[in-house]
Every structure is written in structure tokens, then in C-alpha cells.
Amino acid sequence: MDLFALSMIVPQLIIAAGIVLAMLLVAWRRSQQLIANFTLFTLILSLVATIHGFGFDKISVTMLLAVDDYSRFAFILVLSASIVCLYLSKIMLKQVEDVHDEYYLLLLLVVLGAGILVVSDHFASLFLGFELLSIAIVGLVGYCRKAPNAVETGFKYLILSASASSFMLLGIAFMYAQTGDLSFTQTGLENVTLLKISLLYQIGFMLFFSGVAFKLSLVPFHFWTPDVYQGASSPVAMLLATVSKCAMFIVLLKCCYTATNLMLLQNDKLFEFIAWIAILSMIVGNSLALKQQSIKRLLAYSSIAHMGYLLIVLLISDSKGLNMAWQSVLFYLTAYLLANASIFTVITLMNRDSEVYQDITINDWRGLFWQQPLRATLLIFSLLSFAGIPLTAGFIGKFYLITLAANQALWALLAALIIGSGIALAYYLPVIFSLFSLEKPRDDLPPASMSILEKCAVILLIFTGLAIGIFPNAIGRVLQAI
């Protein structure tokens, strides 16, 4: 392997080196501020290295990894969400007793696992990144031991995550038994017709997809999602909603967008299997969110629906729509990550003002606009983006998906997307209306004590969401250039 190929994974190497140095730093001096600043420096350095790598063609780094501009863009999303999570974690950890520096090590391990996933080109590297991500998240979910249900939540996620890993491994084994190759391109299938591999390979692919569907909270693998979102701290819940799902969806696309799997997905049974999971995720996820009062549980069910929307891109009929599919996914993930980061920022700030373990409900936001207008404005734009209202980033993201579904004649999925989006309005809009409520204003809310930095962060999130919604070509041109 030459140095040029090695230089393509410098962002991941920076994170890996940062983990080692962070462990040495902890051994030398126990300081939460020091380790937090070092973690931030590591993430920013990796982000700069990722941006610097744009413009190079797809390059294979050994047989395990392949780096292209799509994976670089995805890793930028992962790093950006991780930086926001780090900032929110610093706010949260100031109020938690007996906090140790290992939290930031676990955060870096999550980022490294996600970084491996987005550049994976082999099932071995995929499973390595999957396990690294999962084990680190298990530690973060149960990190705040004094939080209600923290231990139960961590244990539940551990057991179910291990089960998902088992399904994934069994599926990979079945596919390997048929092809003799673990790479995504599967060169061993060059002279083998699809009919010869259909039975065992399809079973293996379905098992593999089931393991990934667990991480993406797709129906019927979604039961863990609301409990874990509610039981985990707000920054960790945001990490689950953004970094984990972004990395897993990107690696799923890289696996599926190969010549063999594009052919395989045209099989009627497998096509229907994925299509039904997508449709059920859109409808069930939105329907279960209707009666939720807890904001975290509402966001959990909402995430199920959003991942269902994104599954549309897996069912394209030929390789001609690949570029459009990649652009649709990356733009939608950008809007989705930005809206999640905005809402969890407000939740974390409200927990800081009241009680760190408080479960924020819709009633807690009643009349918020009249007392804390800056936070309420950020919430409004984020919820409108989730709902896909025009002039928001979420609207452009859904427009991409609708266009792709129409071009591929996926009418059933298109209908489910429209129906699901309509159901979603029934729980997004009441939350927005509660922010303006005058019926029962929240007089008991503590004053919004926001530092200059926090105000700048909130304003930056507001203007970023507005800019992407009003000027989508800013990101569209970047994606087209890729």
C-alpha cells in the first residue's frame, strides 16, 4: 500500500491516534476540561483533513476500504454532529456527579466506528466498524448511572445490539458461502448468474439487512428505539439519532449499490421485503408518534419514519439513477442531522436550566416562545424541517426523494411517503402551536441563562437551517460536483 492511498484515510487515522493520546492524557492528568478540549481538537483536525481530501477519485485502501467523495461528505456530517454532541455533553456533564474522562474516549470510539463504516468496502471492515460503534454506544447509553432507567436502557440496548450482530454475521456467512468473497464488489460473481445464487444469497442478504435495520430502527426492528432515546442522556440520544444512523445508512448504500446487489434487489420477493419494511416504517413510525408527550419518544418514532423514507433509494431499478440516489440521501441526511442537532440542543439547555435528568414533554414547551424566543425559534424551524414544510431543508430533502421515487415508478412507496408526511403534520404542528400557547403559560420556567457562546450556537443553527432551505443549491452544487 503506497503512501498516497494511506493518505486517503488520514481523517480516520487522526481519530484513532486521538484515542490513544487521550488515554495517555487521562493517565497523566485527570481533567475533564483538558480531555474535552483535546477531543474537540481531534474532531476539528479530522474535519479539516476530510475537507482537504475532496476532489480525488475513488481510491481503494487495501481490500477493506474505499474512499470517495460520497464517503468524505458523509464523514463530514458525522464529525459535525459529533462536535455538536461534544458541546452538549460538556453542558450535561457539568451537572452529573462522579463523571469520568472515559466519556470522551467512548465518544471518539463512536466516531472512529462511524468513520470506518462510511469508507468500508468489505464485510470484515463493515463488521469491525459496526461493533466498534455499537459497544461504545452501549457504554454511553448507560453512562449516567443515576438517571432513571439508565442501567435498564443500557442492558436492553446491549442485548438487542448483540442479537442484531448475530443476524448480520449469519447473513454475511451465507453470502460468503455462495460467493467465496467478502468484498462488496464480489468479484467471485463475475461469471455466476443470479439464478445460481438466488436462494442462499437472498437469505443471507435478508439476514444482513435485518442486522442493519436494527441500527436504523426500521419496523419491525424498532421496539428498542423509544426506550433507549428516553433513557439515554440528551447528547447520547442525539448521537444515536445522527452519527449512528448516518454511518449505517451510508454503508448499507455502498453494499447495495454494486452490480450484483442491484440485480438482486430486482428479485420480486426481496424487492417486496424491503418495500414493505419501508412502507411500514413510514406509516407505523408516524402513527405511534401521534400520542407521545415525551419529546424524546416523539423524536424516536419520528426517526423510524425518516429512515423509512430513505429506504426508497435502495429500490432503484438500474445503475443510471445512482448519482441521483446518492445526492438525495446525502442532502436528506444533512437536513435530518441539522434538525436533530437543533432540537437536542434546546432539550439539553432546558435540562441544564432545570434538572439534568428531566424528561422534557410537550407541556414543558407550552408558551416557550413568549419567555425564551431564541430557543423557540430554533425549535420551530427544526420541526418545520422535519415536517417537510417549504423553505426548509427538510422540504428539499423530501422533494429529492419524491423525484427519485417518481422517476423509478415506485408509486406505492411514493404514496406511503405522502401519507406518512401527512400523519406527521398531526404531531409536529401541535408542538409548534404549544410554543405560542397563551392558555397556560409556563410561569415556573427558570430564566433562560444562555452564555454568549450558547446564543451564537443557537443563532448559527437557525441561520444554517434557513440558508439550506432557501438556497439549497449551495449544497446541491457540492453534491453534483461529487
N, C-alpha and C positions, 0 to 999 in steps of 0.2 A: 504493500500500500504506500503510495507516494505522499509527500507532504501536502500537495495541493488537495488531494482527496481528504486527507486528515483535517485540513483547514476548514472544510465544509461543516464539520461538527464541532467547531470551536465553541459555539454557544452552549452546547451540552457539556463539553469538557470544562467550561468555566463553572457551571453549576456543580459538577462533580468535584472539581478542585475546591470550590467554596464549601462543600460539605466537609471535606477533610480538614480544611483550615479552620472551619467553625468548631469542629470537635477539639482541635488543638487550642483554639482560643478559649473555649469553655474550661479546658483543663488548666489553662494559665490564669484566667481571671473570670469569676462568675459575675457577670454584669449584664442585666437584661438590655440596657440601653446600648451597650457595646455590641452585643450579638445581633440586636435588631438593626443597628446601623450597618454592620458588616453584611447582613443578609440583604439589606436594601442595595448596598453597593454591588453585591454579586449579581442580583437580578438586573440592575441597570446596566452593568457591564455586559452581561449576556444579551440584553436587549439591543445594545449598540452593535455588538458583534453580529447579531442576526440581521439587523437593518443593513449593515455593511456588506453582507453576503448576497444581497439581491442582485439579480441580473445574470447569474451563472446558469447554465443549462443543468438539466438533471444529471447528478453525479452519484455513482454507487460507491459507498464506502464499505469495503468488503462485501460479502454477500448478504449481510444482515441489514444494512441501512442504505437508504437512497434519499438524497437531499435535492429538493427542487424549490421553486419559489412558492408553490402552494403550501408546502410544509413550513417554510420560513414565515409566511404570513400567519399560519395557524399558531406557530410558536410565539409570534409577537402578541397574538391575542392571549395566549397562556401566560406569558410574562407580564402583560399589562394587568390582567386580572389578579395575578399573584402579588403584584405591587400594591394594588388596592387592598387585597386581603391582608397583606403585611401591615399596612397603615391602620386598618380596622382592628387588627389583632393587638397592636400596641395600645389602642384605646381600651379594648376589652380587658387586657391582661393587667392593666394598672389597678383594676378593682378586684382582681382574683388573688386570694391568698395562696401561699405555697406554690407559686408559679416558678418553673424551672426553665432553663435555657433550651431544653430539648424541643420545645415547641417550634422554635425557628429551624432546628435541624429537620424536624418532620416536614415542615413547610417546604424546605429545599428539596427533600426527597420526593415530595409530591410533584414538584416542578420538574425534577430530573426524570421521573417516571413518565410524565406527560411529554417531555422533550424527546424521550426515546420512542414513544408511541407515534408521534407525528412524523418521524423520519424512518419508521420501520418499513422494511421491505421483505420481511422474513417472519415466519410464525414464531421462531425462537426469540427474536428481539421483541416481537409483539407481547409474548407471554412475560418476558423479563420486565418490560415497561408496565404491563398490566399488574403484575404482582407488586412491583415497587410502589406504584401508585396506590394500590388497594391497602397494603399493610400500613403505609404511612398515614392514610386517611383514617384507618381504624384507630390508630393512636391519637389522632387529632379529635375524632368524634367523641371519645371518652376522656379527653384530657382534663376538662374541668370537672373533677370528681364530685364537687359539691352541688353541681347543677342537678335539678330534678330529672330523674330518669337517665342520667348521663351514662352510668355503667350498663344499664339495660340496653340503651341505644347502641353503645359500642359493641356489646356482645351480640346483639341482633345483626348488626352490620357485618361483624366478623364471620358469623356462621353462614349468612346468606352469601357473602362475598366468596367464601371458600367453596360453597356449592356452585356458584357461577364459574369459578375457576375450574372446577372438576368437569362441568359440562363442556367448557371450552377446550380443555385438554383432550377429552374423549373425542370431540369433534375433529380436532386437529389430527389425532391419531388415525381416525377413519379416513380423512383426506390423504394423509401420508401413505396409508396402506394401499390406496388406489393409485397415487401418482408417483410415490417414491421421491418426492421433492417437497421441501417446506417453504420454498420461496413463494412470494405472491405471484410471480410471473409463471411459475410452474412449467419450466421448460420440458419436463418429462411428459407433458401432454401434447407436444407439438404434433405427433403423428398418431394420437389416440382420439377417436371420435367421442363425442359427448355420450352417445348411446352406451358405449362400453363402460363408462364410469358412472352412469346416472344413479344407480341405486345407492351404493355405499358412499359415493362422494356427496350426493344430495343429503343423506342422513348426517354425514359429518358436517356439512355446511350448516345445516339447521341447528345442530348442537352447538357449533361455534357461534352462530348468530344468537342463540339463546343466552350464552355467556355474556356477549356484548350488550344484548338487550337489557340485562340486569343493570349494568352500569348506566345505561341510558334511560332507565326507569320506564321502559316500554311495557304496555299491557301484554300479557298477564304477569310480567315480572316486576311490577311496580309497588307491591304491597309494603315494602320497607321504606319507601321514599318519604311519606308524610311524617312518620315517627322519627326517622333519623334527622330530617330537617328541623323538626321541633325540638328534639333532644340535644342536638349539637349547638354549640355557640354560633352566633350570627356569622362571624368571619369564616368558620368552618363550613357552615351551611352554604355560604356563598362559594366557597372553594368547590364543594360538591356540584353546585349548580352551574359553574362556569368551567373551571380548569378540567375537572374530570370528564364532563360530558363533551367538551370541545375536543379533547385529545382522543377519546374513544370514538367519536363520530368520524374524525379525520382518518384514523387508522382503519375504520370499517370501510370508508370510501376507497382508500388505497388498496385494500384487499379485494373489494368487489369490482373495482374498475380495471380489471385485467381481462384479456380476451376470453379466457376460459370461463370466468365467472360471469361476464356479460352474456355469454351464450347460455350459461347455466340458469341465469335469472329469467330467461325466456321460457323455461320449463313451466307448464301451467300450474302444477302443484306448488312449486317453490314460489312462483310469482304470487299465487293466491295466499300463500302462507305469510309472506312479507306484507302484501297489500292489506290483509285482514288485521295484522298487528298494527299497521299504520292507521287504519280506519278506527279500530277500537281505541287506540291511544288518543286520537283526536277527540272522539266522542266521549269516552269514559273519563278521560282526564279532565275535560272541561265540565262534564256533568257533576263529577264528585267535588269540584271546587265550588259549586253553587252554594252549598250550605255551610261553608267553612267560615269561622270567625277568626281563627288564628291566622295571622298574615303569613307565617312560615308554612303552615299546612296549605294555605291557598297557593303560595308560590310553588310548593312541591307538586300539587296536582296540575298547576299550570305548566310546569316543566315537562310533565308527561305528554301533554298535548303538543307542546312545541317540538319535542323530539319526534312525535308522530308526523307533524308537518314536514320535517326534514327528511323523513324516510321516503318521501316522494322521489327524491333524486336517485335512490337506489334502483328504481324500476324503469330507467330509461331503456329504450329498445335497441339502441345501437351506439357505436362509439362517436358518432357525429355530434351528439349532444354533451360530450364530456366537459368541454370548456365552459359551456353554459351552466352545467350542473355544478362544477367547482365554484364558479362565480356566485351562483345562487347560495350555496352552502356557506361560503366564507362571508358574504355580505350578511346573511341571516344570523350567523353566529356572532358577527360584530355587533349587530343591533341587540341580540339576545343577551350577550355578555354585558353590554353597556347598561341595559335596563336593570339586570340583576344587581350589578355593582352599585347602581344608584339607590335602589330600594334597600339593599342590605346596609348601605352607608347610613341611611336615615334610621333604620332599626338599631344599629349599633350606637349611634349618637343618642337615641332616646333611652336605650338601656344604660348608657353612661350617666345620663341625667337622673334616672330614677333608680332602677335596680338591674344589675348586670344579668341576672337570670330570668328577668320578667319576660313572659311570652306576650309579645305585642299583638293586640287584637284590633279589629276594625273600630271598636268603640274607643280605643285609645287614641285614634286619629280623628275623632269627631271634633269639628271646629278647629282643626290644627292650622288651617290657613290664616285664621284671624290672630293667632298667637305666635306662630312660627312660620311666616310666609315663605322664607327661603327654602326650608326643608319641604314644605307642602308643594311648592312649585316643582321641585325635583321629583317628588312622588307623582305629580300629575303627568309630567312629560314621560316618565318611565311607564306608568300604567297605560297611557295612551299608545305608547310604542308597543307594549305587549298586545294591546287590543288591535293593533294594525290600523289606527286612525291616520288619515292623510297628513302630510307634513311631518311625519315622524319616521325614524329609521326602520321601525317595525313594519310600517306600511310598505316601504320599498322592498324590504326582505320578503314579505308575503307576495308582493307583485312579481318578484323574480320566480317564486315557487309556482304561482298561478300560471305564469307564462310558460314555464317548463312543462307543467302538467298538461296544459292545453296543446302545446306543440307535440307532446308524446301521446295525446289522446287518452290520458288517464282520467276518464270522466268520473268514475266512482270516487277516486281519491280527491279529485277537484271538488266534488260535491261535499265530501266529508270535511274538507278544509273550510269550505264556506259555511257549512252548518256549525262546525266546531267554533269558528270565529264568531258566529252569531251568538252561540251559547256563552262564549267568553265575555261578551259585552254585558251579559246579565250579572256578572260578578265584578268586573273591572269598574264599570260606571258607578255602581253604588258605593264603592270605596272612594272614588273621586268625589261623589256628591257628599259623602260624610265629611270630607275635608272642609267643605263650605257650610256645614250644618250650623244653624243658629238655634236649633231647638234645644239642644243640651250641650252648650259649650263646655269644654273641659277646663274649668277654673282651677282644678287641682294639679294641672300640669306644671312642673317646675319651669322656671325661666330657661330659655334656650341659651345656655352658656357655650358659645362657639368661639374658638380662637380664630385669629386672622387666617391661619393655615387651613382650618376646617372650612371657613367661609369660602376661601379661594378654591378648595377642593370641590365643594358643592356647586359653586358657580361654574367651574370648569366642566363638571359632569353635565350641567344644564345646557351649556353652550355647545358642548360636543354632540349631545343628542340632537339639538336643534340644527346644528350645521350639517350633520349627516342626513337628516330628514329633508332639509330644504335644498342642500347641494349634494345629492347622492353621487354625482359624477366624480366628486373628489376621491371617493373610494372606488367607484366604478372604473375610472381610468387606470387606477393601480391594478385592479383585478384583470382588466383587459390586457394590460401590458404583461402581466404574468402569463 
